Amino acid sequence: MFDTVIVLAGALLGFRLLGAFGVGRFATWQVSAAHAMAVMLVMTASAHFVPASVEIMPSHADLVGMVPPFVPYPGVMVYATGVLELLGAAGLVLAATRRAAAICLALLFVLLLPANIYAAVADVPFNGDEATPLWVRIPEQLLYIAVVLWVARRVPDGSTRVVRREFAG
């Protein structure tokens, strides 16, 4: 699970470095965070579609195992959440849809919280490893919610200049 935080942090720093070197699209931390979250989401969403025979990353079967018993059609739900993550990632990289995508992703992360709690409490293994403890899963989910809510905030004065720079880069 820590891999996702590393990907998020690494992508954020990489995008901000590009901004420091003059790539206008990454001129702000907020826009860089949106793109970093999109990178992380593409990585996590891919696991929703990976067959169990692939052992280098979590698979669809791993994610189905995380679905609490009260959720109907767990396999379909895993595919659906993977699609929603990909749509959210696409929405984050487009300035026109960023705010809506970020708000929808915050809601998705809240809705996914029971699966993370269930996986930790039921000791569900992930990618053949031991179950990720609850004290790791909850702060990670809260971090993702905080990032997308921060991304959803409107940029104060000068926002049109930043948007123009973003499209110019």
ZAKEFI-705429 format. One record per residue (C-alpha): chain; x, y, z; residue number from 1. Coordinates in steps of 0.1 Angstrom, whole numbers, padded with zeros to 4 digits. Example, Ala and Ser with C-alpha at 12.3 -4.5 7.8 and 13.67 -1.06 7.14 Angstrom:
<kekes>
<keke chain="A" xx="0123" yy="-0045" zz="0078" resi="1"/>
<keke chain="A" xx="0137" yy="-0011" zz="0071" resi="2"/>
</kekes>
This chain:
<kekes>
<keke chain="A" xx="0000" yy="0000" zz="0000" resi="1"/>
<keke chain="A" xx="0029" yy="0024" zz="0007" resi="2"/>
<keke chain="A" xx="0038" yy="0021" zz="-0030" resi="3"/>
<keke chain="A" xx="0009" yy="0044" zz="-0039" resi="4"/>
<keke chain="A" xx="0021" yy="0071" zz="-0015" resi="5"/>
<keke chain="A" xx="0056" yy="0069" zz="-0030" resi="6"/>
<keke chain="A" xx="0042" yy="0072" zz="-0065" resi="7"/>
<keke chain="A" xx="0020" yy="0102" zz="-0054" resi="8"/>
<keke chain="A" xx="0049" yy="0120" zz="-0037" resi="9"/>
<keke chain="A" xx="0074" yy="0112" zz="-0065" resi="10"/>
<keke chain="A" xx="0051" yy="0123" zz="-0092" resi="11"/>
<keke chain="A" xx="0043" yy="0155" zz="-0073" resi="12"/>
<keke chain="A" xx="0079" yy="0164" zz="-0069" resi="13"/>
<keke chain="A" xx="0086" yy="0155" zz="-0105" resi="14"/>
<keke chain="A" xx="0058" yy="0177" zz="-0118" resi="15"/>
<keke chain="A" xx="0069" yy="0206" zz="-0096" resi="16"/>
<keke chain="A" xx="0105" yy="0202" zz="-0108" resi="17"/>
<keke chain="A" xx="0092" yy="0205" zz="-0144" resi="18"/>
<keke chain="A" xx="0073" yy="0236" zz="-0133" resi="19"/>
<keke chain="A" xx="0105" yy="0250" zz="-0118" resi="20"/>
<keke chain="A" xx="0122" yy="0244" zz="-0152" resi="21"/>
<keke chain="A" xx="0095" yy="0265" zz="-0169" resi="22"/>
<keke chain="A" xx="0068" yy="0240" zz="-0179" resi="23"/>
<keke chain="A" xx="0039" yy="0263" zz="-0174" resi="24"/>
<keke chain="A" xx="0014" yy="0235" zz="-0169" resi="25"/>
<keke chain="A" xx="0031" yy="0226" zz="-0136" resi="26"/>
<keke chain="A" xx="0035" yy="0262" zz="-0123" resi="27"/>
<keke chain="A" xx="0016" yy="0255" zz="-0091" resi="28"/>
<keke chain="A" xx="0016" yy="0229" zz="-0064" resi="29"/>
<keke chain="A" xx="-0021" yy="0224" zz="-0067" resi="30"/>
<keke chain="A" xx="-0020" yy="0216" zz="-0104" resi="31"/>
<keke chain="A" xx="0010" yy="0194" zz="-0099" resi="32"/>
<keke chain="A" xx="-0008" yy="0175" zz="-0072" resi="33"/>
<keke chain="A" xx="-0038" yy="0170" zz="-0095" resi="34"/>
<keke chain="A" xx="-0015" yy="0154" zz="-0121" resi="35"/>
<keke chain="A" xx="0004" yy="0134" zz="-0095" resi="36"/>
<keke chain="A" xx="-0029" yy="0120" zz="-0082" resi="37"/>
<keke chain="A" xx="-0038" yy="0111" zz="-0118" resi="38"/>
<keke chain="A" xx="-0006" yy="0092" zz="-0121" resi="39"/>
<keke chain="A" xx="-0013" yy="0073" zz="-0089" resi="40"/>
<keke chain="A" xx="-0049" yy="0066" zz="-0099" resi="41"/>
<keke chain="A" xx="-0038" yy="0051" zz="-0133" resi="42"/>
<keke chain="A" xx="-0014" yy="0028" zz="-0114" resi="43"/>
<keke chain="A" xx="-0041" yy="0017" zz="-0088" resi="44"/>
<keke chain="A" xx="-0069" yy="0015" zz="-0114" resi="45"/>
<keke chain="A" xx="-0048" yy="-0009" zz="-0135" resi="46"/>
<keke chain="A" xx="-0049" yy="-0035" zz="-0107" resi="47"/>
<keke chain="A" xx="-0086" yy="-0036" zz="-0111" resi="48"/>
<keke chain="A" xx="-0082" yy="-0053" zz="-0145" resi="49"/>
<keke chain="A" xx="-0051" yy="-0075" zz="-0140" resi="50"/>
<keke chain="A" xx="-0056" yy="-0112" zz="-0141" resi="51"/>
<keke chain="A" xx="-0046" yy="-0133" zz="-0111" resi="52"/>
<keke chain="A" xx="-0018" yy="-0149" zz="-0131" resi="53"/>
<keke chain="A" xx="0002" yy="-0117" zz="-0130" resi="54"/>
<keke chain="A" xx="0022" yy="-0118" zz="-0098" resi="55"/>
<keke chain="A" xx="0042" yy="-0085" zz="-0099" resi="56"/>
<keke chain="A" xx="0013" yy="-0064" zz="-0088" resi="57"/>
<keke chain="A" xx="-0021" yy="-0067" zz="-0072" resi="58"/>
<keke chain="A" xx="-0048" yy="-0083" zz="-0093" resi="59"/>
<keke chain="A" xx="-0085" yy="-0081" zz="-0098" resi="60"/>
<keke chain="A" xx="-0088" yy="-0112" zz="-0075" resi="61"/>
<keke chain="A" xx="-0069" yy="-0094" zz="-0047" resi="62"/>
<keke chain="A" xx="-0092" yy="-0064" zz="-0049" resi="63"/>
<keke chain="A" xx="-0123" yy="-0087" zz="-0050" resi="64"/>
<keke chain="A" xx="-0111" yy="-0102" zz="-0018" resi="65"/>
<keke chain="A" xx="-0112" yy="-0067" zz="-0002" resi="66"/>
<keke chain="A" xx="-0148" yy="-0062" zz="-0010" resi="67"/>
<keke chain="A" xx="-0170" yy="-0065" zz="0022" resi="68"/>
<keke chain="A" xx="-0196" yy="-0093" zz="0021" resi="69"/>
<keke chain="A" xx="-0225" yy="-0069" zz="0022" resi="70"/>
<keke chain="A" xx="-0215" yy="-0054" zz="-0012" resi="71"/>
<keke chain="A" xx="-0233" yy="-0072" zz="-0041" resi="72"/>
<keke chain="A" xx="-0214" yy="-0084" zz="-0072" resi="73"/>
<keke chain="A" xx="-0179" yy="-0078" zz="-0059" resi="74"/>
<keke chain="A" xx="-0162" yy="-0086" zz="-0092" resi="75"/>
<keke chain="A" xx="-0184" yy="-0061" zz="-0111" resi="76"/>
<keke chain="A" xx="-0178" yy="-0035" zz="-0083" resi="77"/>
<keke chain="A" xx="-0140" yy="-0039" zz="-0087" resi="78"/>
<keke chain="A" xx="-0143" yy="-0033" zz="-0124" resi="79"/>
<keke chain="A" xx="-0166" yy="-0003" zz="-0119" resi="80"/>
<keke chain="A" xx="-0143" yy="0013" zz="-0093" resi="81"/>
<keke chain="A" xx="-0114" yy="0008" zz="-0117" resi="82"/>
<keke chain="A" xx="-0132" yy="0026" zz="-0144" resi="83"/>
<keke chain="A" xx="-0142" yy="0054" zz="-0120" resi="84"/>
<keke chain="A" xx="-0106" yy="0058" zz="-0110" resi="85"/>
<keke chain="A" xx="-0095" yy="0061" zz="-0146" resi="86"/>
<keke chain="A" xx="-0122" yy="0086" zz="-0153" resi="87"/>
<keke chain="A" xx="-0112" yy="0106" zz="-0122" resi="88"/>
<keke chain="A" xx="-0076" yy="0106" zz="-0134" resi="89"/>
<keke chain="A" xx="-0085" yy="0119" zz="-0168" resi="90"/>
<keke chain="A" xx="-0107" yy="0146" zz="-0152" resi="91"/>
<keke chain="A" xx="-0079" yy="0157" zz="-0129" resi="92"/>
<keke chain="A" xx="-0055" yy="0165" zz="-0158" resi="93"/>
<keke chain="A" xx="-0080" yy="0187" zz="-0176" resi="94"/>
<keke chain="A" xx="-0084" yy="0222" zz="-0160" resi="95"/>
<keke chain="A" xx="-0121" yy="0224" zz="-0171" resi="96"/>
<keke chain="A" xx="-0131" yy="0192" zz="-0152" resi="97"/>
<keke chain="A" xx="-0105" yy="0192" zz="-0124" resi="98"/>
<keke chain="A" xx="-0127" yy="0205" zz="-0097" resi="99"/>
<keke chain="A" xx="-0156" yy="0182" zz="-0105" resi="100"/>
<keke chain="A" xx="-0133" yy="0152" zz="-0108" resi="101"/>
<keke chain="A" xx="-0116" yy="0160" zz="-0075" resi="102"/>
<keke chain="A" xx="-0149" yy="0162" zz="-0057" resi="103"/>
<keke chain="A" xx="-0162" yy="0130" zz="-0072" resi="104"/>
<keke chain="A" xx="-0129" yy="0112" zz="-0063" resi="105"/>
<keke chain="A" xx="-0132" yy="0124" zz="-0027" resi="106"/>
<keke chain="A" xx="-0166" yy="0108" zz="-0026" resi="107"/>
<keke chain="A" xx="-0152" yy="0076" zz="-0042" resi="108"/>
<keke chain="A" xx="-0124" yy="0075" zz="-0016" resi="109"/>
<keke chain="A" xx="-0150" yy="0078" zz="0012" resi="110"/>
<keke chain="A" xx="-0171" yy="0050" zz="-0003" resi="111"/>
<keke chain="A" xx="-0140" yy="0028" zz="-0006" resi="112"/>
<keke chain="A" xx="-0131" yy="0032" zz="0030" resi="113"/>
<keke chain="A" xx="-0153" yy="0003" zz="0042" resi="114"/>
<keke chain="A" xx="-0134" yy="-0020" zz="0018" resi="115"/>
<keke chain="A" xx="-0101" yy="-0009" zz="0033" resi="116"/>
<keke chain="A" xx="-0114" yy="-0014" zz="0068" resi="117"/>
<keke chain="A" xx="-0128" yy="-0048" zz="0060" resi="118"/>
<keke chain="A" xx="-0095" yy="-0059" zz="0043" resi="119"/>
<keke chain="A" xx="-0075" yy="-0049" zz="0074" resi="120"/>
<keke chain="A" xx="-0099" yy="-0063" zz="0100" resi="121"/>
<keke chain="A" xx="-0105" yy="-0096" zz="0081" resi="122"/>
<keke chain="A" xx="-0068" yy="-0099" zz="0075" resi="123"/>
<keke chain="A" xx="-0072" yy="-0101" zz="0037" resi="124"/>
<keke chain="A" xx="-0038" yy="-0107" zz="0020" resi="125"/>
<keke chain="A" xx="-0029" yy="-0083" zz="-0008" resi="126"/>
<keke chain="A" xx="-0007" yy="-0095" zz="-0037" resi="127"/>
<keke chain="A" xx="0004" yy="-0125" zz="-0017" resi="128"/>
<keke chain="A" xx="0017" yy="-0103" zz="0011" resi="129"/>
<keke chain="A" xx="0003" yy="-0099" zz="0046" resi="130"/>
<keke chain="A" xx="-0028" yy="-0077" zz="0050" resi="131"/>
<keke chain="A" xx="-0020" yy="-0040" zz="0053" resi="132"/>
<keke chain="A" xx="-0029" yy="-0029" zz="0089" resi="133"/>
<keke chain="A" xx="-0057" yy="-0006" zz="0096" resi="134"/>
<keke chain="A" xx="-0034" yy="0021" zz="0110" resi="135"/>
<keke chain="A" xx="-0018" yy="0023" zz="0075" resi="136"/>
<keke chain="A" xx="-0049" yy="0021" zz="0054" resi="137"/>
<keke chain="A" xx="-0070" yy="0048" zz="0071" resi="138"/>
<keke chain="A" xx="-0043" yy="0075" zz="0070" resi="139"/>
<keke chain="A" xx="-0036" yy="0067" zz="0034" resi="140"/>
<keke chain="A" xx="-0073" yy="0071" zz="0025" resi="141"/>
<keke chain="A" xx="-0074" yy="0103" zz="0045" resi="142"/>
<keke chain="A" xx="-0043" yy="0116" zz="0026" resi="143"/>
<keke chain="A" xx="-0059" yy="0109" zz="-0008" resi="144"/>
<keke chain="A" xx="-0092" yy="0126" zz="0003" resi="145"/>
<keke chain="A" xx="-0072" yy="0156" zz="0016" resi="146"/>
<keke chain="A" xx="-0052" yy="0159" zz="-0017" resi="147"/>
<keke chain="A" xx="-0082" yy="0158" zz="-0040" resi="148"/>
<keke chain="A" xx="-0101" yy="0182" zz="-0018" resi="149"/>
<keke chain="A" xx="-0072" yy="0206" zz="-0019" resi="150"/>
<keke chain="A" xx="-0070" yy="0201" zz="-0057" resi="151"/>
<keke chain="A" xx="-0107" yy="0210" zz="-0059" resi="152"/>
<keke chain="A" xx="-0102" yy="0243" zz="-0041" resi="153"/>
<keke chain="A" xx="-0106" yy="0273" zz="-0064" resi="154"/>
<keke chain="A" xx="-0073" yy="0291" zz="-0071" resi="155"/>
<keke chain="A" xx="-0075" yy="0327" zz="-0057" resi="156"/>
<keke chain="A" xx="-0068" yy="0359" zz="-0076" resi="157"/>
<keke chain="A" xx="-0047" yy="0353" zz="-0108" resi="158"/>
<keke chain="A" xx="-0063" yy="0320" zz="-0116" resi="159"/>
<keke chain="A" xx="-0069" yy="0329" zz="-0152" resi="160"/>
<keke chain="A" xx="-0031" yy="0336" zz="-0156" resi="161"/>
<keke chain="A" xx="-0023" yy="0302" zz="-0142" resi="162"/>
<keke chain="A" xx="-0049" yy="0285" zz="-0164" resi="163"/>
<keke chain="A" xx="-0034" yy="0302" zz="-0195" resi="164"/>
<keke chain="A" xx="0001" yy="0291" zz="-0184" resi="165"/>
<keke chain="A" xx="-0012" yy="0256" zz="-0179" resi="166"/>
<keke chain="A" xx="-0025" yy="0253" zz="-0214" resi="167"/>
<keke chain="A" xx="0005" yy="0271" zz="-0229" resi="168"/>
<keke chain="A" xx="0029" yy="0245" zz="-0213" resi="169"/>
</kekes>
